[in-house]
Amino acid sequence: MGVEQQPVLRIEGLHFHFDTRPVFSDFSAAIEPGITWLRGANGMGKTTLLKLVAGTLTPNRGSIGLGGIDCAAQPLAYRLATFYCGGDLPDLPWLTVQEFLDLHLALYPDAEARQVERQLDAFGVTGTLEQALSTLSLGQHKKVQLSLALALPVRLLLLDEPFNGLDAAAVEYLRGQLGERGARQDACVLLTSHLEPLVEVKRMLDLDR
Ligand SMILES: Nc1ncnc2c1ncn2[C@@H]1O[C@H](COP(=O)(O)OP(=O)(O)OP(=O)(O)O)[C@@H](O)[C@H]1O
């Protein structure tokens, strides 16, 4: 299958369990460009689904593909097209913010450093570049991750509670950025939020149903 101009995230027959705890059993969904709100009660599997779609967890069965690129069969191409922005500290918390950003810029060869700088500036966290990641506040950490998320040339953004922990100015800025991205036909955004998201969404994927 060729690469789709308007990428659709296709999840088919997904099964996933942690040890003995089943989380997904024959779950399927098709997610089109624009913003999709992934909702569900605590523990229903929202973060797990984002990590499966990001390729950081592996399904026990089923397939995940984005715009004709299969996550399991073409892992490098798939990962270049996606970015997961969660709440966890990365595995290397002693890295400085600059080192963390450089690492990602190396992983995404089409990314432009000046786009990341522009986002860091807009979020007001340029001053943290020499700090270790482990020393950032919750909100600063979120802003650094969002700066990357918004700057990378990916077709699928996976955002876990993107507005949590942000100050009012950052919430406004993020609303504007996501609003623009949500209008694009070449990009999908899947975001979780317990409350109604502060940005217009095209559709909802409800894990409670
Ligand atoms: N590493 C893990 N090992 C075992 N079970 C896990 C692990 N991570 C999550 N779970 C379990 O998997 C289920 C789904 O968790 P997940 O974090 O995806 O839910 P969620 O919908 O994002 O919840 P919340 O709204 O509370 O953030 C829960 O029952 C949780 O206890």
Ligand as a Chemical Component Dictionary entry (heavy atoms), coordinates in Angstrom:
data_LIG
# 
_chem_comp.id                   LIG 
_chem_comp.type                 NON-POLYMER 
_chem_comp.pdbx_formal_charge   0 
_chem_comp.three_letter_code    LIG 
# 
loop_
_chem_comp_atom.comp_id 
_chem_comp_atom.atom_id 
_chem_comp_atom.alt_atom_id 
_chem_comp_atom.type_symbol 
_chem_comp_atom.charge 
_chem_comp_atom.model_Cartn_x 
_chem_comp_atom.model_Cartn_y 
_chem_comp_atom.model_Cartn_z 
_chem_comp_atom.pdbx_ordinal 
LIG N1  N1  N 0 3.114  -1.244 33.768 1  
LIG C1  C1  C 0 1.927  -1.780 34.114 2  
LIG N2  N2  N 0 1.866  -3.030 34.647 3  
LIG C2  C2  C 0 0.677  -3.591 34.965 4  
LIG N3  N3  N 0 -0.521 -2.986 34.800 5  
LIG C3  C3  C 0 -0.506 -1.741 34.270 6  
LIG C4  C4  C 0 0.705  -1.075 33.906 7  
LIG N4  N4  N 0 0.396  0.152  33.407 8  
LIG C5  C5  C 0 -0.953 0.248  33.466 9  
LIG N5  N5  N 0 -1.491 -0.881 33.981 10 
LIG C6  C6  C 0 -2.914 -1.157 34.151 11 
LIG O1  O1  O 0 -3.515 -1.125 32.862 12 
LIG C7  C7  C 0 -4.781 -0.485 32.916 13 
LIG C8  C8  C 0 -4.793 0.711  31.960 14 
LIG O2  O2  O 0 -3.895 1.718  32.465 15 
LIG P1  P1  P 0 -3.743 3.123  31.756 16 
LIG O3  O3  O 0 -2.662 3.874  32.471 17 
LIG O4  O4  O 0 -3.569 2.899  30.305 18 
LIG O5  O5  O 0 -5.177 3.760  32.029 19 
LIG P2  P2  P 0 -5.691 5.267  31.762 20 
LIG O6  O6  O 0 -7.017 5.123  31.072 21 
LIG O7  O7  O 0 -4.647 6.061  31.062 22 
LIG O8  O8  O 0 -5.902 5.770  33.248 23 
LIG P3  P3  P 0 -5.893 7.251  33.902 24 
LIG O9  O9  O 0 -7.109 7.952  33.398 25 
LIG O10 O10 O 0 -5.985 6.953  35.351 26 
LIG O11 O11 O 0 -4.603 7.906  33.509 27 
LIG C9  C9  C 0 -5.026 -0.109 34.376 28 
LIG O12 O12 O 0 -5.829 -1.110 34.953 29 
LIG C10 C10 C 0 -3.633 -0.097 34.983 30 
LIG O13 O13 O 0 -3.703 -0.452 36.344 31 
# 
loop_
_chem_comp_bond.comp_id 
_chem_comp_bond.atom_id_1 
_chem_comp_bond.atom_id_2 
_chem_comp_bond.value_order 
_chem_comp_bond.pdbx_ordinal 
LIG N1  C1  SING 1  
LIG C1  N2  SING 2  
LIG C1  C4  DOUB 3  
LIG N2  C2  DOUB 4  
LIG C2  N3  SING 5  
LIG N3  C3  DOUB 6  
LIG C3  C4  SING 7  
LIG C3  N5  SING 8  
LIG C4  N4  SING 9  
LIG N4  C5  DOUB 10 
LIG C5  N5  SING 11 
LIG N5  C6  SING 12 
LIG C6  O1  SING 13 
LIG C6  C10 SING 14 
LIG O1  C7  SING 15 
LIG C7  C8  SING 16 
LIG C7  C9  SING 17 
LIG C8  O2  SING 18 
LIG O2  P1  SING 19 
LIG P1  O3  DOUB 20 
LIG P1  O4  SING 21 
LIG P1  O5  SING 22 
LIG O5  P2  SING 23 
LIG P2  O6  DOUB 24 
LIG P2  O7  SING 25 
LIG P2  O8  SING 26 
LIG O8  P3  SING 27 
LIG P3  O9  DOUB 28 
LIG P3  O10 SING 29 
LIG P3  O11 SING 30 
LIG C9  O12 SING 31 
LIG C9  C10 SING 32 
LIG C10 O13 SING 33 
# 
